[in-house]
Amino acid sequence: MKINLNQNCWYGDEKVQIDFPEDWEVEYHGLEGDACSELSDEQIREKINSPYGMKSLAELARDRKEVAIVFDDISRGTPVKKIAEIVLEELHAAGISEKNVRFICALGTHGAHTRIDFEKKLGSDIVRKYPVFNHNSYENCVEIGRTKRDFPVLINEEFMKCDLKIGIGAVTPHPFNGFGGGGKMLFPGIASIDTIQQNHATAVDSLEKSGINPITGMGNINNRGMREEIEEMTKMVGEFFKIDVIYNSKLEIVDLYAGDAVEEYYASIDSAKKLYGTSRPKEKDVVVVNANAKANEAAIALFFGAMGVSGKGGDLVLVNHTPTGQITHYLFGAFGKTTGGRMWSRLPVELPHINRIIYYTPYPDYSSAMWFGDPERITWATTWQEVMDIIGDNGKGTKVSVIADGTIQYYKENND
């Protein structure tokens, strides 16, 4: 049986073909969104101009002087360019000049981007005509209030100086938030390191108290500890026009919601549940999980796939062909063998029921494997034949599940 996986979305957008012996039992776990038609530019414009809980962009732009457009970073598969071009058309038609618009990359605590990264997200024309800034969580943030838990809320100063604030992102399953999207573009996207740490501590504490592990939390809208705090902080910002897309494993926009960050977010959830949900593999000998949309946060996919491996033991194969490795993460990442970000090592990484972890990538690097637990447990494979040479000893009747993109799917059981 042969299966094509969408891979390397920011660096070539290639198909990776994998195949299995005819006497193996193979099950494919796809996204319903892959069967949907991509929205046309006209449909996108219509949805942007039909906002939830706010006036249209054209109305909001009247007499505004400075505009900030915040967008998600390269660790997300959001096709920002197409949305940004339509937003700019709307703004300029309303009288906003190019010199009064700037873009801010919502890095949270991820590493700074280069021009190459900005071009991949926004296109060369926007990068040439408009200033595009990295968010710096350590500097240039201003306090806008305090939360119910009584910690200060600090956010990007450049953003707050603008009288028209716009965000472009996506609603996708998220380990801490149920689904990302809405105000998460701002918190943690352009918040200060202290505010980000406090909010993530809320998330981790909430998960621990509820007994939900982060992967079970994906797609679970009842996983609300982090999200409710994000909504509280987002309201402190004031008027914020948020655009959230829903995309498939090909990174095609198949749905879109816009308007007030809280209202449009909840309006999108039914669609997100339908289009990202998949059935959970049951007691598989081998699970192959693809990482594409969030390829440089591939630990999400690895642990997602691990939930389908037999409790009696089995093999887990991660497919990831991005040449960038894993994202620099100043909150959760390692910065030495015994040192890391402020919340490094707070999340469990042991997978005792996994016999072998095979990382199928043409770009093996030891540091990336540190995100997946003990790097010494990883077996590297640079071709699919090498993968089969390893797992082929499972023999006739091997039960296999292949997951289309474990970075943006969730198990439907989590929302039952």
LONU-751830 format. One record per residue (C-alpha): residue number from 1; residue in three letters; chain; x, y, z. Coordinates in nm, 4 decimals, always signed. Example, Ala and Ser with C-alpha at 12.3 -4.5 7.8 and 13.67 -1.06 7.14 Angstrom:
<sites>
SITE  num  residu  chaine         x         y         z
SITE    1     ala       A   +1.2300   -0.4500   +0.7800
SITE    2     ser       A   +1.3670   -0.1060   +0.7140
</sites>
This chain:
<sites>
SITE  num  residu  chaine         x         y         z
SITE    1     met       A   +0.0000   +0.0000   +0.0000
SITE    2     lys       A   +0.1358   +0.3431   -0.0990
SITE    3     ile       A   +0.0501   +0.6722   +0.0759
SITE    4     asn       A   +0.1561   +1.0260   -0.0161
SITE    5     leu       A   +0.2222   +1.2656   +0.2716
SITE    6     asn       A   +0.2378   +1.6450   +0.2384
SITE    7     gln       A   +0.5775   +1.7581   +0.3560
SITE    8     asn       A   +0.8202   +2.0485   +0.3865
SITE    9     cys       A   +0.5533   +2.3167   +0.3532
SITE   10     trp       A   +0.7911   +2.6154   +0.3702
SITE   11     tyr       A   +1.0814   +2.4602   +0.1796
SITE   12     gly       A   +0.9546   +2.3059   -0.1413
SITE   13     asp       A   +0.6103   +2.1742   -0.0475
SITE   14     glu       A   +0.6899   +1.8205   -0.1558
SITE   15     lys       A   +0.5100   +1.4859   -0.1471
SITE   16     val       A   +0.6745   +1.2050   +0.0449
SITE   17     gln       A   +0.5630   +0.8592   -0.0588
SITE   18     ile       A   +0.5681   +0.5747   +0.1899
SITE   19     asp       A   +0.4667   +0.2154   +0.1222
SITE   20     phe       A   +0.4084   -0.1053   +0.3150
SITE   21     pro       A   +0.3977   -0.4794   +0.2393
SITE   22     glu       A   +0.0685   -0.6047   +0.1004
SITE   23     asp       A   +0.0234   -0.8403   +0.3961
SITE   24     trp       A   +0.0294   -0.5537   +0.6504
SITE   25     glu       A   -0.2968   -0.4033   +0.7790
SITE   26     val       A   -0.2679   -0.0283   +0.7111
SITE   27     glu       A   -0.5141   +0.2382   +0.8276
SITE   28     tyr       A   -0.4935   +0.6020   +0.7169
SITE   29     his       A   -0.6064   +0.8825   +0.9502
SITE   30     gly       A   -0.6697   +1.1862   +0.7312
SITE   31     leu       A   -0.8326   +1.5252   +0.7778
SITE   32     glu       A   -1.1833   +1.5948   +0.6585
SITE   33     gly       A   -1.0504   +1.9342   +0.5519
SITE   34     asp       A   -0.8460   +1.7664   +0.2783
SITE   35     ala       A   -1.1690   +1.6906   +0.0920
SITE   36     cys       A   -1.2799   +2.0570   +0.1073
SITE   37     ser       A   -1.2354   +2.3105   -0.1715
SITE   38     glu       A   -0.9894   +2.5920   -0.1147
SITE   39     leu       A   -1.1561   +2.9291   -0.0577
SITE   40     ser       A   -1.1286   +3.1715   -0.3493
SITE   41     asp       A   -1.0031   +3.5277   -0.3001
SITE   42     glu       A   -1.3620   +3.6482   -0.3348
SITE   43     gln       A   -1.4814   +3.4104   -0.0629
SITE   44     ile       A   -1.1983   +3.5171   +0.1661
SITE   45     arg       A   -1.2815   +3.8844   +0.1128
SITE   46     glu       A   -1.6500   +3.8202   +0.1784
SITE   47     lys       A   -1.5758   +3.6429   +0.5074
SITE   48     ile       A   -1.3364   +3.9169   +0.6206
SITE   49     asn       A   -1.6050   +4.1726   +0.5424
SITE   50     ser       A   -1.8647   +3.9809   +0.7462
SITE   51     pro       A   -1.7039   +4.0056   +1.0896
SITE   52     tyr       A   -1.8319   +3.8787   +1.4228
SITE   53     gly       A   -1.8945   +4.1459   +1.6859
SITE   54     met       A   -1.7132   +4.4308   +1.5081
SITE   55     lys       A   -1.7446   +4.6768   +1.2242
SITE   56     ser       A   -1.5865   +4.5881   +0.8906
SITE   57     leu       A   -1.2213   +4.6683   +0.8228
SITE   58     ala       A   -1.3248   +4.9433   +0.5815
SITE   59     glu       A   -1.5315   +5.1100   +0.8535
SITE   60     leu       A   -1.2659   +5.0630   +1.1207
SITE   61     ala       A   -0.9950   +5.2091   +0.8960
SITE   62     arg       A   -1.1668   +5.5455   +0.8506
SITE   63     asp       A   -0.9637   +5.8254   +1.0065
SITE   64     arg       A   -0.7148   +5.5826   +1.1647
SITE   65     lys       A   -0.3561   +5.6966   +1.1608
SITE   66     glu       A   -0.1333   +5.3967   +1.2357
SITE   67     val       A   -0.1941   +5.0273   +1.1636
SITE   68     ala       A   -0.0273   +4.7186   +1.3124
SITE   69     ile       A   -0.0809   +4.3813   +1.1460
SITE   70     val       A   +0.0342   +4.0933   +1.3646
SITE   71     phe       A   +0.0923   +3.7542   +1.2000
SITE   72     asp       A   +0.1981   +3.4098   +1.3197
SITE   73     asp       A   +0.5520   +3.2850   +1.2658
SITE   74     ile       A   +0.7147   +3.0160   +1.0556
SITE   75     ser       A   +0.6329   +2.7509   +1.3176
SITE   76     arg       A   +0.2722   +2.7703   +1.1965
SITE   77     gly       A   +0.1394   +2.6653   +0.8562
SITE   78     thr       A   -0.0956   +2.9624   +0.8156
SITE   79     pro       A   -0.0940   +3.0947   +0.4553
SITE   80     val       A   -0.0628   +3.4554   +0.5746
SITE   81     lys       A   +0.0350   +3.6092   +0.2391
SITE   82     lys       A   -0.3024   +3.5622   +0.0713
SITE   83     ile       A   -0.4896   +3.7125   +0.3682
SITE   84     ala       A   -0.2433   +3.9981   +0.4146
SITE   85     glu       A   -0.2744   +4.1065   +0.0517
SITE   86     ile       A   -0.6533   +4.1284   +0.0797
SITE   87     val       A   -0.6314   +4.3148   +0.4118
SITE   88     leu       A   -0.3921   +4.5688   +0.2597
SITE   89     glu       A   -0.6280   +4.6234   -0.0344
SITE   90     glu       A   -0.9115   +4.6965   +0.2091
SITE   91     leu       A   -0.6978   +4.9343   +0.4151
SITE   92     his       A   -0.5654   +5.1291   +0.1186
SITE   93     ala       A   -0.9136   +5.1562   -0.0338
SITE   94     ala       A   -1.0203   +5.3152   +0.2964
SITE   95     gly       A   -0.7455   +5.5758   +0.2738
SITE   96     ile       A   -0.4620   +5.4201   +0.4771
SITE   97     ser       A   -0.1244   +5.4838   +0.3139
SITE   98     glu       A   +0.1599   +5.2323   +0.2930
SITE   99     lys       A   +0.3814   +5.4372   +0.5244
SITE  100     asn       A   +0.1307   +5.4010   +0.8074
SITE  101     val       A   +0.1263   +5.0194   +0.8086
SITE  102     arg       A   +0.3706   +4.7874   +0.9804
SITE  103     phe       A   +0.3775   +4.4092   +1.0317
SITE  104     ile       A   +0.4805   +4.2429   +1.3588
SITE  105     cys       A   +0.5721   +3.8746   +1.3728
SITE  106     ala       A   +0.4089   +3.7118   +1.6765
SITE  107     leu       A   +0.7076   +3.5082   +1.7905
SITE  108     gly       A   +0.6064   +3.4631   +2.1524
SITE  109     thr       A   +0.9299   +3.3156   +2.2870
SITE  110     his       A   +1.0437   +3.1653   +1.9562
SITE  111     gly       A   +1.3671   +3.2662   +1.7884
SITE  112     ala       A   +1.3871   +3.5797   +1.5723
SITE  113     his       A   +1.3079   +3.5522   +1.2014
SITE  114     thr       A   +1.5144   +3.6580   +0.9014
SITE  115     arg       A   +1.4072   +3.8199   +0.5745
SITE  116     ile       A   +1.3814   +3.4711   +0.4237
SITE  117     asp       A   +1.1286   +3.3687   +0.6885
SITE  118     phe       A   +0.9291   +3.6888   +0.6423
SITE  119     glu       A   +0.9156   +3.6350   +0.2662
SITE  120     lys       A   +0.7864   +3.2827   +0.3113
SITE  121     lys       A   +0.5039   +3.4081   +0.5325
SITE  122     leu       A   +0.4226   +3.7405   +0.3643
SITE  123     gly       A   +0.5706   +3.7314   +0.0140
SITE  124     ser       A   +0.8531   +3.9417   -0.1286
SITE  125     asp       A   +0.6271   +4.2309   -0.2325
SITE  126     ile       A   +0.5038   +4.2998   +0.1213
SITE  127     val       A   +0.8526   +4.2622   +0.2687
SITE  128     arg       A   +0.9833   +4.5146   +0.0133
SITE  129     lys       A   +0.7084   +4.7739   +0.0691
SITE  130     tyr       A   +0.6327   +4.7545   +0.4418
SITE  131     pro       A   +0.8402   +4.7357   +0.7592
SITE  132     val       A   +0.8262   +4.3905   +0.9176
SITE  133     phe       A   +0.9430   +4.3543   +1.2776
SITE  134     asn       A   +1.0257   +4.0654   +1.5054
SITE  135     his       A   +0.8556   +4.0751   +1.8431
SITE  136     asn       A   +1.1040   +4.0898   +2.1310
SITE  137     ser       A   +0.9558   +3.9407   +2.4463
SITE  138     tyr       A   +1.2437   +4.0752   +2.6574
SITE  139     glu       A   +1.2261   +4.4421   +2.5582
SITE  140     asn       A   +0.9850   +4.7172   +2.4489
SITE  141     cys       A   +0.6711   +4.5870   +2.6200
SITE  142     val       A   +0.4265   +4.8049   +2.8125
SITE  143     glu       A   +0.1904   +4.7189   +3.0984
SITE  144     ile       A   -0.1811   +4.7386   +3.0176
SITE  145     gly       A   -0.3338   +4.5923   +3.3331
SITE  146     arg       A   -0.3282   +4.3051   +3.5814
SITE  147     thr       A   -0.5058   +3.9693   +3.5681
SITE  148     lys       A   -0.7423   +3.8211   +3.8239
SITE  149     arg       A   -0.4431   +3.6190   +3.9424
SITE  150     asp       A   -0.2786   +3.9586   +3.9985
SITE  151     phe       A   +0.0142   +3.9379   +3.7616
SITE  152     pro       A   +0.1015   +4.2276   +3.5297
SITE  153     val       A   +0.0089   +4.2083   +3.1621
SITE  154     leu       A   +0.2769   +4.3460   +2.9301
SITE  155     ile       A   +0.2526   +4.3558   +2.5514
SITE  156     asn       A   +0.4449   +4.4892   +2.2516
SITE  157     glu       A   +0.4732   +4.8681   +2.2720
SITE  158     glu       A   +0.4735   +4.9302   +1.8952
SITE  159     phe       A   +0.1458   +4.7389   +1.8669
SITE  160     met       A   -0.0197   +4.9388   +2.1443
SITE  161     lys       A   +0.0806   +5.2716   +1.9860
SITE  162     cys       A   -0.1282   +5.1905   +1.6780
SITE  163     asp       A   -0.4953   +5.2893   +1.6643
SITE  164     leu       A   -0.5930   +5.0047   +1.4289
SITE  165     lys       A   -0.4840   +4.6594   +1.5419
SITE  166     ile       A   -0.5233   +4.3541   +1.3172
SITE  167     gly       A   -0.4163   +3.9925   +1.3562
SITE  168     ile       A   -0.3793   +3.7143   +1.0972
SITE  169     gly       A   -0.3558   +3.3582   +1.2252
SITE  170     ala       A   -0.5319   +3.0240   +1.2377
SITE  171     val       A   -0.7503   +2.8062   +1.4542
SITE  172     thr       A   -0.5767   +2.4695   +1.4941
SITE  173     pro       A   -0.5717   +2.2099   +1.7736
SITE  174     his       A   -0.3421   +2.3105   +2.0592
SITE  175     pro       A   -0.2111   +2.1123   +2.3594
SITE  176     phe       A   -0.2738   +2.3843   +2.6194
SITE  177     asn       A   -0.5611   +2.5792   +2.4680
SITE  178     gly       A   -0.7874   +2.3165   +2.3100
SITE  179     phe       A   -0.7619   +2.5145   +1.9864
SITE  180     gly       A   -0.5213   +2.7973   +1.9093
SITE  181     gly       A   -0.6499   +3.1173   +1.7542
SITE  182     gly       A   -0.8335   +3.4230   +1.8826
SITE  183     gly       A   -0.6378   +3.6230   +2.1377
SITE  184     lys       A   -0.3533   +3.3721   +2.1454
SITE  185     met       A   -0.1996   +3.5792   +1.8662
SITE  186     leu       A   -0.1337   +3.8436   +2.1335
SITE  187     phe       A   -0.0788   +3.6264   +2.4384
SITE  188     pro       A   +0.1766   +3.4751   +2.4097
SITE  189     gly       A   +0.2369   +3.6034   +2.0528
SITE  190     ile       A   +0.3511   +3.9579   +2.1335
SITE  191     ala       A   +0.3565   +3.9571   +2.5140
SITE  192     ser       A   +0.6516   +3.9996   +2.7490
SITE  193     ile       A   +0.8494   +3.6989   +2.8690
SITE  194     asp       A   +0.7124   +3.7383   +3.2234
SITE  195     thr       A   +0.3511   +3.7517   +3.1051
SITE  196     ile       A   +0.4098   +3.4530   +2.8778
SITE  197     gln       A   +0.5635   +3.2515   +3.1594
SITE  198     gln       A   +0.2757   +3.3302   +3.3938
SITE  199     asn       A   +0.0157   +3.2320   +3.1341
SITE  200     his       A   +0.1927   +2.9055   +3.0484
SITE  201     ala       A   +0.2210   +2.8275   +3.4195
SITE  202     thr       A   -0.1576   +2.8686   +3.4341
SITE  203     ala       A   -0.1865   +2.6224   +3.1447
SITE  204     val       A   +0.0437   +2.3590   +3.2939
SITE  205     asp       A   -0.1156   +2.3869   +3.6384
SITE  206     ser       A   -0.4623   +2.3539   +3.4865
SITE  207     leu       A   -0.3618   +2.0402   +3.2964
SITE  208     glu       A   -0.2028   +1.8847   +3.6026
SITE  209     lys       A   -0.5085   +1.9505   +3.8182
SITE  210     ser       A   -0.7459   +1.8096   +3.5564
SITE  211     gly       A   -0.5317   +1.5045   +3.4855
SITE  212     ile       A   -0.5255   +1.5909   +3.1133
SITE  213     asn       A   -0.1972   +1.5431   +2.9325
SITE  214     pro       A   -0.1149   +1.8041   +2.6673
SITE  215     ile       A   -0.1930   +1.5747   +2.3735
SITE  216     thr       A   -0.5304   +1.4748   +2.5165
SITE  217     gly       A   -0.5884   +1.8489   +2.5564
SITE  218     met       A   -0.5685   +1.9032   +2.1811
SITE  219     gly       A   -0.9161   +1.9753   +2.0476
SITE  220     asn       A   -1.0622   +1.9663   +2.3989
SITE  221     ile       A   -1.2540   +2.2921   +2.4339
SITE  222     asn       A   -1.3073   +2.2142   +2.8031
SITE  223     asn       A   -0.9342   +2.2626   +2.8466
SITE  224     arg       A   -0.9905   +2.6256   +2.9360
SITE  225     gly       A   -0.7357   +2.7343   +3.2006
SITE  226     met       A   -0.4966   +2.9062   +2.9626
SITE  227     arg       A   -0.7655   +3.0228   +2.7210
SITE  228     glu       A   -0.9812   +3.2063   +2.9740
SITE  229     glu       A   -0.6773   +3.3966   +3.0942
SITE  230     ile       A   -0.5845   +3.4815   +2.7347
SITE  231     glu       A   -0.9353   +3.6177   +2.6789
SITE  232     glu       A   -0.9102   +3.8261   +2.9958
SITE  233     met       A   -0.5840   +3.9809   +2.8754
SITE  234     thr       A   -0.7032   +4.0279   +2.5173
SITE  235     lys       A   -0.9924   +4.2435   +2.6376
SITE  236     met       A   -0.7375   +4.4780   +2.8001
SITE  237     val       A   -0.5960   +4.5558   +2.4536
SITE  238     gly       A   -0.9231   +4.7100   +2.3369
SITE  239     glu       A   -1.0383   +4.6935   +1.9764
SITE  240     phe       A   -0.8572   +4.4127   +1.7934
SITE  241     phe       A   -0.9700   +4.2785   +1.4539
SITE  242     lys       A   -0.8672   +3.9152   +1.4305
SITE  243     ile       A   -0.8701   +3.6961   +1.1202
SITE  244     asp       A   -0.8435   +3.3211   +1.1798
SITE  245     val       A   -0.8255   +3.0674   +0.9002
SITE  246     ile       A   -0.8810   +2.6934   +0.9066
SITE  247     tyr       A   -0.6522   +2.5049   +0.6700
SITE  248     asn       A   -0.5949   +2.1456   +0.5654
SITE  249     ser       A   -0.2834   +1.9297   +0.5414
SITE  250     lys       A   -0.2053   +2.0909   +0.2038
SITE  251     leu       A   -0.2130   +2.4315   +0.3796
SITE  252     glu       A   -0.5132   +2.5383   +0.1749
SITE  253     ile       A   -0.7561   +2.7795   +0.3408
SITE  254     val       A   -1.0864   +2.5961   +0.3665
SITE  255     asp       A   -1.2672   +2.8238   +0.6135
SITE  256     leu       A   -1.2219   +3.1656   +0.7712
SITE  257     tyr       A   -1.3617   +3.3707   +1.0603
SITE  258     ala       A   -1.2998   +3.7362   +1.1402
SITE  259     gly       A   -1.3935   +4.0089   +1.3864
SITE  260     asp       A   -1.3747   +4.0350   +1.7641
SITE  261     ala       A   -1.1015   +3.7931   +1.8780
SITE  262     val       A   -1.3231   +3.6147   +2.1291
SITE  263     glu       A   -1.6435   +3.6030   +1.9234
SITE  264     glu       A   -1.4869   +3.4881   +1.5973
SITE  265     tyr       A   -1.2840   +3.2248   +1.7841
SITE  266     tyr       A   -1.5883   +3.0543   +1.9337
SITE  267     ala       A   -1.7766   +3.0900   +1.6054
SITE  268     ser       A   -1.4990   +2.8876   +1.4395
SITE  269     ile       A   -1.4893   +2.5947   +1.6817
SITE  270     asp       A   -1.7595   +2.3778   +1.5237
SITE  271     ser       A   -1.5854   +2.4005   +1.1879
SITE  272     ala       A   -1.2451   +2.3333   +1.3448
SITE  273     lys       A   -1.3782   +2.0263   +1.5266
SITE  274     lys       A   -1.5171   +1.8885   +1.2038
SITE  275     leu       A   -1.2184   +1.9592   +0.9809
SITE  276     tyr       A   -0.9268   +1.8660   +1.2118
SITE  277     gly       A   -1.0748   +1.5673   +1.3958
SITE  278     thr       A   -0.9642   +1.2090   +1.3344
SITE  279     ser       A   -1.0202   +0.8700   +1.4936
SITE  280     arg       A   -0.7585   +0.7494   +1.7373
SITE  281     pro       A   -0.5468   +0.4497   +1.6347
SITE  282     lys       A   -0.6075   +0.1497   +1.8566
SITE  283     glu       A   -0.3331   -0.0864   +1.9718
SITE  284     lys       A   -0.1120   -0.0549   +1.6645
SITE  285     asp       A   +0.2177   -0.2330   +1.6128
SITE  286     val       A   +0.3453   +0.0667   +1.4143
SITE  287     val       A   +0.2262   +0.4261   +1.4001
SITE  288     val       A   +0.3662   +0.6564   +1.1322
SITE  289     val       A   +0.2955   +1.0207   +1.2096
SITE  290     asn       A   +0.3622   +1.3068   +0.9695
SITE  291     ala       A   +0.4715   +1.6557   +1.0821
SITE  292     asn       A   +0.4186   +1.9309   +0.8243
SITE  293     ala       A   +0.2175   +2.2401   +0.9217
SITE  294     lys       A   +0.4159   +2.2785   +1.2459
SITE  295     ala       A   +0.7187   +2.0805   +1.1366
SITE  296     asn       A   +0.9569   +2.2662   +1.3647
SITE  297     glu       A   +0.7376   +2.1822   +1.6634
SITE  298     ala       A   +0.7292   +1.8160   +1.5706
SITE  299     ala       A   +0.7164   +1.6933   +1.9316
SITE  300     ile       A   +0.3414   +1.7598   +1.9068
SITE  301     ala       A   +0.3155   +1.4996   +1.6299
SITE  302     leu       A   +0.5443   +1.2506   +1.8011
SITE  303     phe       A   +0.3428   +1.2395   +2.1232
SITE  304     phe       A   +0.0177   +1.2501   +1.9283
SITE  305     gly       A   +0.1205   +0.9399   +1.7369
SITE  306     ala       A   +0.2465   +0.7660   +2.0495
SITE  307     met       A   -0.1088   +0.7494   +2.1848
SITE  308     gly       A   -0.1988   +0.5013   +1.9111
SITE  309     val       A   +0.0820   +0.2529   +1.9726
SITE  310     ser       A   -0.0091   -0.0704   +2.1503
SITE  311     gly       A   +0.0360   -0.0627   +2.5258
SITE  312     lys       A   +0.2160   -0.3958   +2.4852
SITE  313     gly       A   +0.4835   -0.2181   +2.2819
SITE  314     gly       A   +0.5256   -0.0994   +1.9260
SITE  315     asp       A   +0.7209   +0.1270   +1.6930
SITE  316     leu       A   +0.6714   +0.4980   +1.6298
SITE  317     val       A   +0.7891   +0.6634   +1.3076
SITE  318     leu       A   +0.8056   +1.0431   +1.2779
SITE  319     val       A   +0.8177   +1.1831   +0.9224
SITE  320     asn       A   +0.9633   +1.5335   +0.9057
SITE  321     his       A   +1.1616   +1.6731   +0.6126
SITE  322     thr       A   +1.2065   +2.0358   +0.7164
SITE  323     pro       A   +1.5724   +2.1443   +0.6857
SITE  324     thr       A   +1.5385   +2.3975   +0.9710
SITE  325     gly       A   +1.5300   +2.1561   +1.2621
SITE  326     gln       A   +1.3174   +2.2415   +1.5645
SITE  327     ile       A   +1.2219   +2.5936   +1.6673
SITE  328     thr       A   +1.4356   +2.7926   +1.9089
SITE  329     his       A   +1.2116   +2.8235   +2.2160
SITE  330     tyr       A   +1.3255   +3.0556   +2.4952
SITE  331     leu       A   +1.0618   +2.9276   +2.7377
SITE  332     phe       A   +1.0591   +2.5482   +2.6903
SITE  333     gly       A   +1.3748   +2.4784   +2.4892
SITE  334     ala       A   +1.7096   +2.3362   +2.5960
SITE  335     phe       A   +2.0150   +2.5644   +2.5903
SITE  336     gly       A   +2.2612   +2.3069   +2.7141
SITE  337     lys       A   +2.2603   +1.9481   +2.8381
SITE  338     thr       A   +2.1553   +2.0620   +3.1851
SITE  339     thr       A   +2.0159   +2.4100   +3.1176
SITE  340     gly       A   +1.7129   +2.5459   +2.9374
SITE  341     gly       A   +1.4421   +2.8069   +2.9236
SITE  342     arg       A   +1.2408   +2.9126   +3.2250
SITE  343     met       A   +0.9968   +2.6216   +3.1913
SITE  344     trp       A   +1.2298   +2.3678   +3.0334
SITE  345     ser       A   +1.1639   +2.0052   +3.1334
SITE  346     arg       A   +0.8317   +2.0741   +3.3046
SITE  347     leu       A   +0.6447   +1.8497   +3.0603
SITE  348     pro       A   +0.6683   +1.4678   +3.0626
SITE  349     val       A   +0.8561   +1.3083   +2.7720
SITE  350     glu       A   +0.8825   +0.9416   +2.8707
SITE  351     leu       A   +0.7281   +0.6881   +2.6317
SITE  352     pro       A   +0.7896   +0.3512   +2.7968
SITE  353     his       A   +0.5507   +0.1602   +2.5670
SITE  354     ile       A   +0.7433   +0.2583   +2.2541
SITE  355     asn       A   +0.9945   -0.0051   +2.1475
SITE  356     arg       A   +1.1658   +0.2081   +1.8839
SITE  357     ile       A   +1.1377   +0.5723   +1.7785
SITE  358     ile       A   +1.2430   +0.6175   +1.4166
SITE  359     tyr       A   +1.2931   +0.9728   +1.2938
SITE  360     tyr       A   +1.2646   +0.9778   +0.9132
SITE  361     thr       A   +1.4350   +1.2975   +0.7969
SITE  362     pro       A   +1.7021   +1.3885   +0.5423
SITE  363     tyr       A   +1.8336   +1.6392   +0.8003
SITE  364     pro       A   +1.9179   +1.4561   +1.1251
SITE  365     asp       A   +2.0462   +1.6639   +1.4150
SITE  366     tyr       A   +2.0982   +1.5644   +1.7763
SITE  367     ser       A   +1.9632   +1.8855   +1.9300
SITE  368     ser       A   +1.6246   +1.8483   +1.7621
SITE  369     ala       A   +1.5929   +1.5002   +1.9119
SITE  370     met       A   +1.6188   +1.6496   +2.2607
SITE  371     trp       A   +1.2580   +1.7651   +2.2174
SITE  372     phe       A   +1.1485   +1.4016   +2.1992
SITE  373     gly       A   +1.3035   +1.2768   +2.5245
SITE  374     asp       A   +1.6341   +1.0938   +2.5387
SITE  375     pro       A   +1.8116   +1.1500   +2.2035
SITE  376     glu       A   +1.9866   +0.8158   +2.2455
SITE  377     arg       A   +1.6476   +0.6459   +2.1945
SITE  378     ile       A   +1.6122   +0.7927   +1.8445
SITE  379     thr       A   +1.6981   +0.5809   +1.5416
SITE  380     trp       A   +1.7657   +0.8006   +1.2389
SITE  381     ala       A   +1.6538   +0.7152   +0.8868
SITE  382     thr       A   +1.7160   +0.9340   +0.5824
SITE  383     thr       A   +1.5145   +0.7228   +0.3332
SITE  384     trp       A   +1.1897   +0.5258   +0.3583
SITE  385     gln       A   +1.3789   +0.2107   +0.2694
SITE  386     glu       A   +1.5883   +0.2602   +0.5830
SITE  387     val       A   +1.2663   +0.2901   +0.7836
SITE  388     met       A   +1.1345   -0.0362   +0.6389
SITE  389     asp       A   +1.4655   -0.2083   +0.7048
SITE  390     ile       A   +1.4107   -0.1271   +1.0735
SITE  391     ile       A   +1.0381   -0.1945   +1.1192
SITE  392     gly       A   +1.0131   -0.4753   +0.8661
SITE  393     asp       A   +1.0881   -0.7334   +1.1351
SITE  394     asn       A   +0.7320   -0.6858   +1.2662
SITE  395     gly       A   +0.6315   -0.9379   +1.0015
SITE  396     lys       A   +0.3098   -1.0508   +0.8344
SITE  397     gly       A   -0.0163   -0.8968   +0.9611
SITE  398     thr       A   +0.1515   -0.5938   +1.1203
SITE  399     lys       A   -0.1121   -0.3385   +1.2223
SITE  400     val       A   -0.0171   +0.0126   +1.1070
SITE  401     ser       A   -0.1728   +0.3565   +1.1367
SITE  402     val       A   -0.0569   +0.6522   +0.9246
SITE  403     ile       A   -0.1502   +0.9996   +1.0529
SITE  404     ala       A   -0.1747   +1.2728   +0.7877
SITE  405     asp       A   -0.0375   +1.5594   +1.0001
SITE  406     gly       A   -0.0103   +1.5033   +1.3730
SITE  407     thr       A   +0.0706   +1.8700   +1.4352
SITE  408     ile       A   -0.2811   +1.9890   +1.3402
SITE  409     gln       A   -0.5077   +1.6939   +1.4102
SITE  410     tyr       A   -0.6854   +1.5905   +1.7279
SITE  411     tyr       A   -0.8575   +1.2733   +1.8373
SITE  412     lys       A   -1.2349   +1.3089   +1.8220
SITE  413     glu       A   -1.2665   +1.1224   +2.1511
SITE  414     asn       A   -1.1168   +1.4287   +2.3213
SITE  415     asn       A   -1.4321   +1.6270   +2.2463
SITE  416     asp       A   -1.6888   +1.3558   +2.3155
</sites>
